[in-house]
Amino acid sequence: MLTLTCNGDNVKPALVMIHGFLGSRVDWTPLLPELSKHFYCICIDLPGHGDSPELSLDTPGLYQVATAVHQSISALHIDKYHLLGYSLGGRISLHIARLYRDQVLSLHIESAHPGLNSSDREARLTNDKMWNSRLASLNLNEFLNAWYQQGVFSELSVVARQALVKKRSNNSAQALQSIYLATSLAAQEDLTQLPNQISAPCHYYVGKDDSKFLALALHWQSQSRLTVHQFERAGHNVHLAAADKFCQQLILQLIETPQ
């Protein structure tokens, strides 16, 4: 079983919250005082992250991770739940919704990719193999400093970047390697049409300063039954940069969903 923490009253609708690569369940802590007023919040550590064990994953292993998450939730005797995932957690959430569509009440994706077309996968795999090699060869602080220099994090100030490096430095490089290539975007099927294939409402949350994912979100919205919510003065990690507004918008969408 994966490690998780529950917050709020378990008679309220369940909201499962899944962090991104390098993160842990504690990333959601600033949102919990408000969210737990309305929902039973279940924050879960992905394999190889936080206090969860490494799993022996195939490549791709996205459905294996999705199954591990669902089984950990089911152990709490929860049959139906809302699902929120950030970045890698958002991609895992797509796979959970694909496998367990009757259990997912609503799907909320923050800054996550639905999947590449075949022509882009080779380049992405080359890039991910490069990062995996860095993860194996650099000490973790060196890796983290390089990781947060990527364009998708360009909105971060020097202070914010240093804070993230410090926060993520308690990870295990070996544990991260156990999941990184197995959940690579290059290995993921294209789930762009998933919102059209499930009955649950689907929402996407994106910062206006994250030009890459804003364009992706709007294009995805034009192709499927997806509602995009944009946030001022926020980049890739919306729930960190605009926690209050993110919480307000999320709650608004959640309470409008039939339970």
PECORFEN-V910562 format. One record per residue. N is the residue number from 1. PHI is phi in whole degrees, -180 to 180 (999 if undefined). Layout:
BEGIN
N;PHI, N;PHI
END
This chain:
BEGIN
1;999, 2;-84, 3;-77, 4;-146, 5;-130, 6;-109, 7;-134, 8;103, 9;-92, 10;-73, 11;-87, 12;-84, 13;-57, 14;-82, 15;-125, 16;-91, 17;-122, 18;-122, 19;-76, 20;-96, 21;-57, 22;81, 23;-91, 24;-160, 25;-63, 26;-73, 27;-61, 28;-87, 29;-52, 30;-62, 31;-88, 32;-67, 33;-56, 34;-84, 35;-64, 36;-72, 37;-70, 38;-114, 39;-139, 40;-89, 41;-90, 42;-117, 43;-101, 44;-122, 45;-88, 46;-67, 47;-54, 48;77, 49;-125, 50;54, 51;-104, 52;-81, 53;-74, 54;-71, 55;-117, 56;-82, 57;-109, 58;-76, 59;-124, 60;-78, 61;-123, 62;-64, 63;-72, 64;-64, 65;-65, 66;-58, 67;-66, 68;-63, 69;-63, 70;-61, 71;-64, 72;-67, 73;-71, 74;-61, 75;-64, 76;-88, 77;64, 78;-105, 79;-92, 80;-131, 81;-159, 82;-84, 83;-132, 84;-125, 85;-138, 86;-106, 87;54, 88;-56, 89;-62, 90;-70, 91;-68, 92;-63, 93;-62, 94;-60, 95;-72, 96;-62, 97;-64, 98;-68, 99;-81, 100;-125, 101;-61, 102;-77, 103;-93, 104;-88, 105;-77, 106;-157, 107;-120, 108;-128, 109;-112, 110;-115, 111;50, 112;-128, 113;-93, 114;-77, 115;137, 116;-88, 117;-79, 118;-59, 119;-71, 120;-96, 121;-72, 122;-64, 123;-64, 124;-66, 125;-64, 126;-59, 127;-65, 128;-68, 129;-66, 130;-63, 131;-66, 132;-66, 133;-65, 134;-63, 135;-62, 136;-80, 137;-104, 138;-91, 139;-72, 140;-62, 141;-63, 142;-63, 143;-61, 144;-64, 145;-62, 146;-71, 147;-58, 148;-83, 149;-90, 150;-65, 151;-57, 152;-65, 153;-106, 154;-64, 155;-77, 156;-71, 157;-75, 158;-59, 159;-65, 160;-64, 161;-66, 162;-64, 163;-65, 164;-68, 165;-59, 166;-63, 167;-64, 168;-89, 169;-73, 170;-89, 171;-71, 172;-104, 173;-60, 174;-64, 175;-64, 176;-64, 177;-63, 178;-67, 179;-120, 180;-61, 181;-71, 182;-65, 183;-113, 184;-57, 185;-61, 186;-65, 187;-95, 188;-87, 189;-70, 190;-80, 191;-108, 192;-56, 193;-87, 194;-55, 195;-58, 196;-83, 197;-106, 198;-122, 199;-86, 200;-66, 201;-61, 202;-123, 203;-127, 204;-128, 205;-117, 206;-146, 207;-82, 208;-67, 209;-84, 210;-98, 211;-62, 212;-63, 213;-80, 214;-66, 215;-63, 216;-62, 217;-63, 218;-68, 219;-66, 220;-63, 221;-61, 222;-71, 223;-106, 224;-152, 225;-83, 226;-131, 227;-109, 228;-98, 229;-118, 230;-104, 231;-128, 232;-70, 233;52, 234;-143, 235;-108, 236;-67, 237;-98, 238;-67, 239;-68, 240;-88, 241;-78, 242;-137, 243;-58, 244;-65, 245;-68, 246;-61, 247;-60, 248;-61, 249;-67, 250;-63, 251;-61, 252;-58, 253;-71, 254;-68, 255;-74, 256;-87, 257;-89, 258;-59, 259;-90
END
